[in-house]
Amino acid sequence: MTTSTRDPEDEAAIRDLIDAKVAATRARNATRATAPFAPDALSFDVVGPLRHVGAGAVGQRAEAWFSTFRGPIGFDLLDLRIVVGAEVAFAHSLNHVHGTVADGRELDMWWRETLCFEKLGGRWMITHAHDSVPFDAETGKASLGLKP
């Protein structure tokens, strides 16, 4: 994990937001998982539509995703890097989810995530989230079996 920061308190605040988002995902709590998002946040997800606009839309997407699981969600970050400036920051990581989905299949998937933060009213908020998976250019299909 690498961190570049001007202020250790800012880096700690962002790390706390990310940790809270991870814990809320494991708990399948969409309200807590989307609490760090600014009201006008923009999210690019690994599934359609092309974008979700606003914290409410991000929360609805989280709720829909959590409802596809039977039981707990395993969720971990690898290679988290946080870079903090005076008013903006970003973090990126490889994310891993595993668990049983509603039809009984086991999901075990890695994807890439970049989070962008702005300091709004003295508080760090996620203003943009971009999640993606690589795809096979030959078949056009997502490469869901990749592992770090």
Buried (B, 14 or more C-beta within 10 A) or exposed (E): EEBEBEEEEBBBBBBEBBEBBBEBBBBBBBEBBBBBBBEEBBBBBBEEEEEBEBBEBBBBBBBEBBEEBEEEBBBBBEEBEBBBBEEEBBBBBBBBBBBBEEEEEEBEBBBBBBBBBBBEEEEBBBBBBBBEBEEEEEEEEBEBEEEE
